[in-house]
Amino acid sequence: MVAMAEAENPSEDLGAVLGRLLSVIVDREAPILEAHGVTMWEYVILDRLSREDGLTQKELARRSRRDPTRLIGHLDALGDRGLIAREVDESDRRRRTVRLTRSGRELVRSARGDIRAMEADLLGGLTVSAQSDLRASLAMVLRDIAPSGPEPAGD
């Protein structure tokens, strides 16, 4: 009951509210991602590629907020499972680009569907219109403050 009262307090800091909400989302996503055979970071990488396929490894690290040295291990694991392919960039042979394979696209589509169902349940107290407005408002805030995303945090 305390958490409910806190969530309804309009003077509560946005960071506190979003922090608690993110914790709940991560807890609910974990078994979904496990059922799809990926870790949270692997899903972050696959999801980013589903939106921007063919990124260089350096750009993928920046946009997924993953330390480049840690990204390589994830890419190796995803490649070994046939979910991504890495190719030499023809415009600069020192760089490698990363693309989703058909299996990778299918996994993202399926996992995203399950995550959306979990989110709909989580936001079930809101109307469908309010859920849509919430997503749009948060996306607008992010777009306005960081058009290409923040720099990766150190791990």
N, C-alpha and C positions, 0 to 999 in steps of 0.2 A: 504494500500500500504506500510505503514511503517513496518508492521509485515513481509511482504514478503521480503522487503529489508534486514531486520534484519536476517531473516532465511537464506538468501543467503550469509551472511557475514562469510567467512571461519575463521575469527579470533575471532568469538564469542565463549565464553566459552561453553563447552559441557553441563554443568549444566543448563545454561540459556536456551539453545535450548531444552533440554530434559524436563526441568520444564514446559515450555510453551506447548510442545507437550503432556505431561502427563495431563495438565489441560484440553486440548481439548479432549483427550481420555476419561477422567473421565466425562466430560460434555456430551459426546456422548453415553457413556455406561449407564449413570443413567437411561434414559427412557427405555433402553433395559432390564436392571435388574428389574426395576419396573414392566414392562410388564410380567416378569417371576415370580414376587412375592417375590423377594429377595433383601436384601440390599447389598451394595458393600462388607461389611465384611462377610456377609453370603456367597456370591458368592466366595470370596477368600477362605473361609474354605472349601466349597464344591469342588472347583476346586483343592485345595491341596489334598483332599481325593480322588479325581478322579485319581490323579497321584500316590498317596501313601496311599492306603486304609489300615485301621487297625492300624493307629498311636495311640500312647497313647495320652491322653489329653495334657500332658506336652509337648510332642514332637510336637503335632499339633499346640500348642500355639507358640512354637519357630519357626517352619517352616512357619507358616502363619503370623508371626510377630505381633501376637495379645497378649495383656496382658492376662495372665491366668485368672485373676479375671473377665475380660470382656468376655473371651471366653465362660465361663460357660453359661452366658445368651444367647449367640448365639446358643450354642449347645442345650439348653433347647428349644428354639424357633424352631430350625430345627428338633429336635426330635418330638416335638408336631405336626409338620406338616408332619411327616413320611418320612423326607428326609435323616435322619441319624439314626443309632442305636448305642447305647453305651453298651459295654459288659465288664464284669469283665475279666481282663487278667489272664488266667489260670496259667501263669508262675509267677505271683506276684499278688495275689488277692487284694492288696491295689490299684492297678492301674486299669484304665478303658481304653479300646481301643474304637476308633470311626470308624465306617464303613458307607459307603453310602448304602442306600436302593436302590431298583430298581427305585423308584420314584426320588430319589436323582440323580441317574445316568442319567435318562431321562432329568431331568431339566438341569443338567450341559451340556449335549450334545446339547440340544436345545438352551440354552443361548449362549454357545460357538459358535454355528453356526451363530447366529445373531450378535455376537460380531465380528466374523471373517468377516462377510459381511460388517459391519461398518468399520472395519480396511481396507478392500480392497478398499472401497470408499475413506477413508482418504488418503490412499497411492496411489490413482489412477493416480497420476502424475508420478509414477515409473512403470517400466516394471514389469511383474510378476517375472522375474529373479532377478531384483533389490530388489523387496520386499522380496523375499526369502533370498537373500544375507544379507539384513539389519537385518532380524530376526536372521539369523544364526550368524552374527557378534556380535550382542548384546548378544545373548545367550552364545557365546564363551567368551566374556568379563566377563560376570557374573560368568560363570563356573570357569574361571581362578582366579578370585579374591575372590570368596566365594563358595567353592564346596558344602557346605551344607546350605548355606544361613546365613545371618547375624543374630545376636541375636535380639530379639524383642525390639523395642523402647518402652519407657514408654508412657502410655496414660494419 
